[in-house]
Amino acid sequence: MKPANWNEFIDAPPCTALQQGGVEDRSFISTEISLRELDGITLLRLRSLQEFNAVESSMAACGIVLPAKVNERSGPDPVALCQAPRDWLLFSERISAKQLMEQMQAALNEQHTIVLDLSSALAVFRLSGTAAPWVLSKLCGLDLHAGIRTAAHTARTRLQHAAVTLHYHALDGPAAMPVFDLIFDRAYAVYLWQLLVASVPHAQQLNQLYGSRP
């Protein structure tokens, strides 16, 4: 038997990962840090047994540019993040998962290539500001300050107990305002949010003392 409010349940917009965990304030802003949960992000995983050139040409035919090397990224939107050989995560802020899959469908060799919609399984936080590298450096072993002096890229790491894909880009060039998109299993949303917010005060102190650490 369906509940009396079944129609309201069907029509209700889906909760974000933080809302599902009981966190309603999904943004944190200070003079040196901006942290917010991104909503409605499309995340597709593309995996193939084909050689890179074959996958690249088929995806190029439908307007998607794939990076060749692990930790490289390409494209404005959708962004393609290479996580492993012949394994990419497609990230879009403006194209729905349905639209993007339909866009790719005609070009896919379904015998060798698969696309999985992970949009509802993953969550995304956007961390930016001059102290952002210090926040992340406190929680993982990557040299984030060296990383922001390179081009936009991606890396997989752990922030304490949570596996995270980091996507680094910048608002006004690599040396201006660093921006990190943190992509992770949505079950870790509340844990990561509390961890990041708790790390901000010390990260801001480090940024004031040492800046970008030449």
Secondary structure as GFF3:
##gff-version 3
##sequence-region A 1 214
A	DSSP	alpha_helix	6	11	.	.	.	ID=ss1
A	DSSP	alpha_helix	17	20	.	.	.	ID=ss2
A	DSSP	beta_strand	27	29	.	.	.	ID=ss3
A	DSSP	beta_strand	34	38	.	.	.	ID=ss4
A	DSSP	beta_strand	42	48	.	.	.	ID=ss5
A	DSSP	alpha_helix	52	60	.	.	.	ID=ss6
A	DSSP	beta_strand	73	74	.	.	.	ID=ss7
A	DSSP	beta_strand	79	84	.	.	.	ID=ss8
A	DSSP	beta_strand	87	92	.	.	.	ID=ss9
A	DSSP	alpha_helix	97	105	.	.	.	ID=ss10
A	DSSP	beta_strand	113	117	.	.	.	ID=ss11
A	DSSP	beta_strand	122	128	.	.	.	ID=ss12
A	DSSP	alpha_helix	132	137	.	.	.	ID=ss13
A	DSSP	alpha_helix	144	147	.	.	.	ID=ss14
A	DSSP	beta_strand	153	159	.	.	.	ID=ss15
A	DSSP	beta_strand	162	170	.	.	.	ID=ss16
A	DSSP	beta_strand	178	185	.	.	.	ID=ss17
A	DSSP	three_ten_helix	186	188	.	.	.	ID=ss18
A	DSSP	alpha_helix	189	210	.	.	.	ID=ss19
###
